[in-house]
Amino acid sequence: MATPLKDYLNVLFRIFLTPSSSLTLAGCYLQNRILYKTNETGSSKLKISTHEMYSELIHDVKMVLGSEGKYRPDHTGMMAISAAMIMRYIPDLVFAGYYRVIHDQLHIGPYQGTVIPCTPISFGKGVCGECALSRMPVIVEDVSQYPNYIACDQETRSEIVIPVISKNEFIAVLDIDGKNHGQFSTSDARYLVDVLDVIF
């Protein structure tokens, strides 16, 4: 069944309008790690949980990039669009993007953020390299205390890296850097795995 045009417009409003804008159609904006929903006048605010925030993200990723979504680009396109959506929906991020697997190294792929990424990264080196070696999510609460951390900027305080599997093939890692210590948990990892399952 075709998805109503209004739903697509809602998704586009949520992605492309700035967090401080009043979204009368989509009705959401992000601020200080809390997702608010506003009514058409923009007067009332309702805090929603991290679970609901990720539910919104997963719902919209399905609409845009899912098997019956509006767009089905190649892997590079899916990485580019999903990185933009992650950066928009999850607050307090420094960087959100992908490192692609090329000849047993990680090479920078599509990303969002002002950081100049380190690339290439060998398997086992840094947080991304550890994720590539183990094929398991890696969460770092304080990068300054992590002995195998590769510093690419001075703003990142925490990091989460998730392996990207497509048709049983390890193709990339999703790397997300946070502005706050202890910003990511195993709950974030589970939700992000769900996001990647929808896309790849």
C-alpha positions as CSV (number, residue, x, y, z in Angstrom):
1,M,0.0,0.0,0.0
2,A,1.4,3.4,-0.9
3,T,2.5,5.7,1.9
4,P,0.5,9.0,2.0
5,L,2.3,12.0,0.7
6,K,1.7,13.8,4.1
7,D,3.8,11.2,5.8
8,Y,6.7,11.8,3.5
9,L,6.4,15.5,4.0
10,N,6.4,15.0,7.8
11,V,9.6,13.0,7.5
12,L,11.3,15.7,5.4
13,F,10.2,18.4,7.8
14,R,11.8,16.5,10.7
15,I,15.0,16.0,8.8
16,F,15.7,19.3,7.2
17,L,14.3,22.0,9.5
18,T,16.6,23.2,12.3
19,P,16.0,22.0,15.9
20,S,14.9,25.5,17.0
21,S,12.2,25.8,14.3
22,S,8.5,25.4,15.1
23,L,7.4,22.3,13.0
24,T,3.7,22.7,12.7
25,L,3.3,19.8,10.3
26,A,5.8,17.3,11.6
27,G,5.6,18.8,15.1
28,C,8.9,17.9,16.6
29,Y,12.3,19.4,17.4
30,L,15.3,18.3,19.4
31,Q,16.8,20.2,22.3
32,N,19.2,19.1,25.0
33,R,18.8,15.4,24.5
34,I,15.0,15.7,24.8
35,L,12.5,15.4,21.9
36,Y,9.6,17.7,22.2
37,K,6.3,17.6,20.3
38,T,4.4,20.8,19.7
39,N,0.9,21.5,18.6
40,E,0.0,23.6,15.6
41,T,0.4,26.8,17.6
42,G,3.7,25.8,19.0
43,S,2.5,26.6,22.5
44,S,2.5,23.2,24.3
45,K,5.5,21.0,24.8
46,L,5.5,17.3,25.7
47,K,8.7,15.6,26.7
48,I,9.1,12.2,25.1
49,S,11.5,9.5,26.2
50,T,14.7,8.2,24.5
51,H,12.7,5.2,23.5
52,E,10.1,7.4,21.7
53,M,12.9,9.4,20.1
54,Y,14.5,6.3,18.6
55,S,11.0,5.0,17.6
56,E,10.5,8.2,15.6
57,L,13.9,7.7,14.0
58,I,13.3,4.1,13.1
59,H,9.8,4.9,11.8
60,D,11.2,7.6,9.5
61,V,14.2,5.6,8.4
62,K,11.7,2.8,7.3
63,M,9.7,5.3,5.3
64,V,12.8,6.8,3.6
65,L,15.2,3.8,3.3
66,G,13.3,0.7,4.3
67,S,12.4,-2.1,1.9
68,E,9.2,-0.3,0.9
69,G,10.6,3.2,1.5
70,K,10.7,6.2,-0.9
71,Y,14.4,5.8,-1.7
72,R,16.5,2.7,-2.4
73,P,20.0,4.1,-3.2
74,D,23.2,2.1,-3.1
75,H,25.1,1.6,0.1
76,T,26.9,4.9,-0.2
77,G,23.6,6.7,-0.6
78,M,22.0,4.9,2.3
79,M,24.9,5.8,4.5
80,A,24.7,9.4,3.5
81,I,21.0,9.8,4.1
82,S,21.0,7.8,7.3
83,A,23.9,9.8,8.7
84,A,22.0,13.0,8.1
85,M,18.9,11.5,9.9
86,I,20.9,10.3,12.9
87,M,22.6,13.7,13.2
88,R,19.2,15.4,13.1
89,Y,17.4,13.1,15.5
90,I,20.0,12.4,18.2
91,P,21.1,15.5,20.1
92,D,24.5,16.5,21.3
93,L,26.5,14.8,18.6
94,V,29.9,15.8,17.3
95,F,30.0,13.3,14.5
96,A,27.8,10.6,12.9
97,G,29.0,8.7,10.0
98,Y,30.4,5.5,8.4
99,Y,33.8,3.9,7.9
100,R,33.7,1.5,5.0
101,V,35.6,-1.8,4.9
102,I,38.1,-1.7,2.0
103,H,40.9,-4.4,2.0
104,D,40.9,-5.0,5.7
105,Q,41.0,-1.3,6.6
106,L,38.3,1.2,7.5
107,H,38.1,4.2,5.1
108,I,35.9,7.2,5.8
109,G,32.5,7.2,4.1
110,P,29.5,9.5,4.3
111,Y,29.3,11.5,7.5
112,Q,27.8,14.5,9.2
113,G,29.7,16.9,11.5
114,T,32.6,19.4,11.4
115,V,35.3,16.9,12.3
116,I,38.1,16.0,9.8
117,P,38.0,12.2,10.3
118,C,41.0,10.1,10.7
119,T,41.4,7.7,7.8
120,P,42.3,4.9,7.0
121,I,42.0,3.0,10.3
122,S,43.5,-0.5,10.7
123,F,41.4,-3.3,12.2
124,G,42.0,-3.3,16.0
125,K,43.2,0.4,16.1
126,G,41.0,2.9,17.9
127,V,37.3,2.4,18.8
128,C,36.2,1.8,15.2
129,G,39.0,-0.7,14.6
130,E,38.1,-2.6,17.7
131,C,34.5,-2.8,16.5
132,A,35.7,-4.0,13.1
133,L,37.8,-6.7,14.7
134,S,35.2,-8.0,17.1
135,R,32.1,-7.3,14.9
136,M,30.4,-6.2,18.1
137,P,29.2,-2.7,19.3
138,V,31.8,-0.8,21.3
139,I,30.8,1.9,23.8
140,V,33.3,4.3,25.4
141,E,32.0,6.5,28.2
142,D,35.1,8.8,28.4
143,V,37.4,8.8,25.4
144,S,40.1,10.6,27.4
145,Q,40.4,7.5,29.6
146,Y,40.4,5.0,26.7
147,P,43.9,3.8,26.0
148,N,43.2,2.7,22.4
149,Y,41.4,5.9,21.4
150,I,42.4,7.8,18.2
151,A,41.7,11.5,18.7
152,C,40.4,13.4,15.6
153,D,39.1,16.4,17.5
154,Q,38.9,18.0,20.9
155,E,35.1,18.1,21.3
156,T,34.3,14.4,21.5
157,R,33.7,13.1,25.1
158,S,32.1,9.7,24.4
159,E,31.7,7.3,21.4
160,I,29.7,4.4,20.2
161,V,30.5,2.2,17.2
162,I,28.2,-0.3,15.6
163,P,29.1,-2.9,13.0
164,V,27.2,-2.7,9.7
165,I,26.2,-6.1,8.2
166,S,24.5,-6.4,4.9
167,K,23.5,-9.9,3.6
168,N,25.8,-11.5,6.1
169,E,28.8,-9.4,4.9
170,F,30.6,-6.9,7.2
171,I,30.7,-3.7,5.1
172,A,31.3,-0.8,7.5
173,V,31.0,0.6,11.0
174,L,28.7,3.3,12.1
175,D,30.6,5.8,14.3
176,I,28.9,8.3,16.5
177,D,30.7,10.8,18.8
178,G,29.0,12.6,21.6
179,K,29.6,15.9,23.3
180,N,29.0,14.5,26.8
181,H,30.7,11.9,29.0
182,G,28.6,8.7,29.4
183,Q,26.3,9.8,26.6
184,F,25.7,6.3,25.1
185,S,24.5,3.1,26.7
186,T,23.6,-0.5,25.7
187,S,20.1,0.8,25.0
188,D,21.5,3.2,22.4
189,A,23.4,0.2,20.9
190,R,20.3,-1.9,20.6
191,Y,18.3,0.9,19.0
192,L,21.1,1.7,16.5
193,V,21.3,-2.0,15.6
194,D,17.6,-1.8,14.8
195,V,18.1,1.3,12.7
196,L,20.9,-0.5,10.7
197,D,18.7,-3.6,10.3
198,V,16.1,-1.5,8.6
199,I,18.6,0.1,6.2
200,F,21.0,-2.7,5.3
